[in-house]
C-alpha cells in the first residue's frame, strides 16, 4: 500500500484501577503515543465486567497503540511480568499506519 508503514497494533484491556500503572509501563518501554478508553466491559477470565451495573460496577479500560516491531518487542518484555497482576489481556496484530500527520511511533 502506498503511503503506509507496517506496524504492530496493541489492544490491552486491564482493570480500570490499573490503568495508571499500565501507562507508567508504556513510558518505561518508550511508547510515545496511545489512546485509552475507560468504562469498558466484557466477559473474560474474571467473569462479566459491567461498567453500567446497578450494584457492583466493575470497569475495564482499553489501551490501543501502534508501534514498530523493535518497540513492540520492548513493550512485550515490560508487559509480560505484569499482565496477570493487571487482570486482562493483550492482543498484538499486524497493521498499517496510513501516513498523514506526524506519527508518534
Helices and strands as residue ranges (DSSP letters): E 4-15, G 16-18, H 19-28, E 35-40, E 42-44, E 47-49, E 60-67, H 69-80, H 83-86, E 89-98
